[in-house]
Amino acid sequence: GQLIPLKEIATIEYKTGPAFIYREANSRYIGIGFNIEGRDLGSTIEDAKTAVAQDVSLPKDNRLVWAGEFESKERATKHLMKIVPVSLMLILILLYANFGNLRDTAISSITLAFAFVGGFISLWLTGTIFGISAGIGFIILFGVATIDGIILIGVMKENLAHKKMKLEEAIKSAVDSRIRPVLMIALMGSMGLLPAALSHSMGSEIQKPLAIIIVGGILITMLLSFTVLPCIFYYTYKKQEESK
């Protein structure tokens, strides 16, 4: 064979180019990342989208995709929006299966509202932003609040039906007998997650909202369960007695 000079088949010159070419799904891409501090991811991305739409004009055949942690958050949010209603529905079904009537089921389900109130008050007092971790904390809190309601209402009904107590006496006896064990369980759960709720170390932003929801939510839910719930039970059963 004959040697052919390289200059006859190619043009050689020095130019500045990318050190790496990233590809995904058979397409080139350029990743741009930034960190967020002092605000939530969702609102930050919305502001960034607005700024990009106003100031950035993409060439033809180019597209912009918001990925990374935001993409994972959006995917998890969609799953959570399905899981929470299903969890609430299962709790209501279990309450009805336990009590066997709509009246007691409705009274006991008020503890779910207490869980909502307790959780959001905890987030508000600590300045914590609602996210996926907080949503999971709410699901756990719903379960704890439901157990409190089942125990308290169950003891009240037992005092009325089997011990033949008057309504006021049955409620007072149930609260007095159940408040100590429920308080101990609430304190143990809260103390166990207190370090996570107070943590400021790297990575704590993932577990901290869940811990805050459970620590503050359990205490507030327990307080409402032993003050507001007995009053609702009293007025509901008082109307039943008056209608007889």
C-alpha positions in Angstrom: 0.0 0.0 0.0 0.9 3.6 -0.4 1.2 6.1 2.5 -1.3 9.0 2.2 -0.6 12.3 4.1 -3.3 13.0 6.7 -3.7 16.6 5.3 -5.2 15.1 2.1 -8.1 13.5 3.8 -8.7 15.7 6.9 -8.3 19.3 8.1 -6.5 19.4 11.4 -6.8 22.5 13.6 -7.0 23.3 17.3 -10.4 24.3 18.8 -12.0 24.5 22.2 -14.6 21.8 22.8 -16.3 19.9 25.6 -14.1 17.5 27.7 -17.1 15.2 28.1 -20.2 14.6 26.0 -23.1 13.4 28.1 -25.8 11.3 26.5 -29.1 10.0 27.7 -31.9 8.2 25.7 -29.7 8.6 22.6 -29.6 12.4 23.0 -26.9 14.8 24.1 -27.6 16.7 27.3 -26.0 19.4 29.4 -26.7 19.2 33.1 -27.1 22.4 35.2 -27.4 22.1 38.9 -27.9 24.5 41.8 -28.4 24.3 45.6 -31.4 25.6 47.5 -31.2 27.1 51.0 -33.9 28.7 53.1 -37.0 27.9 51.0 -38.8 24.9 49.6 -37.9 23.1 46.4 -41.3 23.5 44.7 -41.6 27.2 44.9 -37.9 27.6 43.9 -38.4 25.6 40.8 -41.6 27.5 39.9 -39.7 30.8 40.1 -36.8 29.3 38.1 -39.2 28.2 35.4 -40.7 31.7 35.2 -37.2 33.3 34.9 -36.1 30.8 32.3 -39.2 31.3 30.2 -38.7 35.0 30.2 -34.9 35.2 29.6 -33.9 32.0 27.9 -34.6 31.2 24.2 -33.7 27.6 23.3 -32.4 26.8 19.8 -34.6 24.6 17.5 -34.7 20.9 18.4 -33.5 21.7 22.0 -35.6 21.1 25.0 -35.4 21.9 28.7 -36.2 19.2 31.4 -36.4 19.9 35.1 -34.9 16.7 36.6 -32.9 15.6 39.6 -34.4 15.9 43.0 -37.3 17.9 41.6 -38.3 15.1 39.3 -38.0 12.6 42.1 -40.2 14.8 44.3 -42.9 15.2 41.6 -43.0 11.4 41.2 -43.1 10.8 44.9 -45.9 13.4 45.3 -48.0 11.6 42.7 -47.6 8.4 44.6 -48.4 10.1 47.9 -51.6 11.7 46.5 -52.8 8.1 45.9 -51.5 6.6 49.1 -53.0 9.1 51.5 -56.7 8.8 50.4 -56.3 5.0 50.3 -54.9 5.0 53.9 -57.7 7.2 55.1 -60.3 5.0 53.5 -58.8 1.8 55.0 -58.7 3.5 58.4 -62.5 4.4 58.1 -63.2 0.8 57.0 -61.3 -0.6 60.0 -63.1 1.8 62.4 -66.5 0.7 61.1 -65.5 -2.9 61.3 -64.4 -2.3 65.0 -67.5 -0.4 66.1 -70.1 -1.8 63.8 -72.1 1.5 63.5 -71.7 4.9 61.8 -72.1 7.0 64.9 -69.1 5.6 66.8 -67.1 5.5 63.5 -67.8 9.2 62.9 -66.8 10.1 66.5 -63.6 8.1 66.3 -62.7 9.5 62.9 -62.5 13.0 64.4 -59.1 11.9 65.7 -58.0 12.1 62.0 -58.8 15.8 62.1 -56.9 16.1 65.3 -53.9 14.6 63.5 -54.2 17.1 60.7 -54.4 20.0 63.2 -51.5 18.7 65.3 -49.3 18.0 62.4 -49.8 21.4 60.7 -49.4 23.2 64.0 -46.1 21.4 64.5 -44.9 22.4 61.0 -46.0 26.0 61.5 -44.4 26.5 64.9 -41.1 25.1 63.6 -41.2 26.9 60.2 -40.9 23.5 58.5 -42.0 23.2 54.9 -44.5 20.5 53.9 -42.9 17.8 51.7 -42.8 14.1 51.0 -41.2 13.3 54.4 -43.9 15.3 56.2 -46.6 13.5 54.2 -45.3 10.1 55.4 -45.3 11.5 58.9 -49.0 12.3 58.6 -49.8 8.7 57.5 -48.0 7.5 60.7 -49.8 10.1 62.8 -53.2 9.0 61.4 -52.6 5.5 62.7 -51.5 6.7 66.1 -54.5 9.0 66.4 -56.9 6.3 65.3 -55.6 4.0 68.0 -56.1 6.7 70.7 -59.7 7.1 69.5 -60.5 3.4 69.4 -59.1 2.9 72.9 -60.9 5.8 74.5 -64.3 5.3 72.9 -64.1 1.5 73.5 -63.6 2.1 77.3 -66.4 4.7 77.4 -68.8 2.3 75.7 -67.7 -0.6 78.0 -68.4 1.6 81.1 -71.9 2.4 79.7 -72.9 -1.1 78.6 -71.3 -3.4 81.1 -70.5 -1.3 84.2 -73.8 0.5 83.9 -72.3 3.9 84.7 -74.0 7.2 84.0 -72.7 9.0 80.9 -70.6 11.6 82.7 -69.1 9.0 85.0 -68.4 6.7 82.1 -66.5 9.4 80.3 -64.6 10.6 83.3 -63.6 7.0 84.3 -62.4 6.3 80.7 -60.3 9.4 80.5 -58.8 8.8 84.0 -57.9 5.2 83.2 -56.5 5.6 79.7 -54.6 8.9 79.9 -51.6 7.5 81.7 -50.8 4.6 79.3 -51.5 6.8 76.2 -49.4 9.6 77.6 -46.5 7.2 78.2 -46.7 5.8 74.7 -46.8 9.3 73.2 -43.8 10.5 75.3 -41.8 7.4 74.4 -42.5 7.9 70.7 -41.8 11.6 70.9 -38.5 11.2 72.8 -37.3 8.6 70.4 -37.7 10.9 67.4 -36.7 14.1 69.3 -33.0 14.0 68.2 -34.1 13.7 64.6 -36.5 16.6 65.0 -33.9 18.9 66.5 -31.0 17.8 64.2 -29.3 20.4 61.9 -26.7 18.1 60.5 -26.2 17.3 56.8 -29.1 15.3 55.4 -31.4 16.1 58.3 -33.8 18.0 56.0 -35.0 14.6 54.8 -35.9 13.0 58.1 -36.6 16.2 60.1 -40.1 17.0 58.8 -41.2 13.4 59.5 -39.9 13.6 63.0 -41.4 17.0 63.7 -44.8 15.8 62.5 -44.7 12.8 64.8 -43.2 14.5 67.8 -45.4 17.5 67.9 -48.4 15.9 66.2 -48.6 13.0 68.7 -48.6 15.4 71.7 -51.2 17.8 70.2 -53.4 14.9 69.0 -53.3 13.3 72.4 -54.3 16.6 74.1 -57.2 17.0 71.7 -58.3 13.4 72.0 -58.6 13.6 75.8 -60.3 17.0 75.9 -62.4 17.6 72.7 -63.2 13.9 71.9 -64.9 13.2 75.3 -67.0 16.3 74.8 -68.2 15.2 71.4 -68.9 11.7 72.7 -70.9 13.3 75.6 -73.1 15.5 73.4 -73.7 12.7 70.9 -74.8 10.2 73.5 -76.7 12.8 75.5 -78.9 13.5 72.5 -79.5 9.8 72.1 -80.6 9.6 75.8 -82.9 12.6 75.4 -84.5 11.2 72.3 -85.5 7.9 74.1 
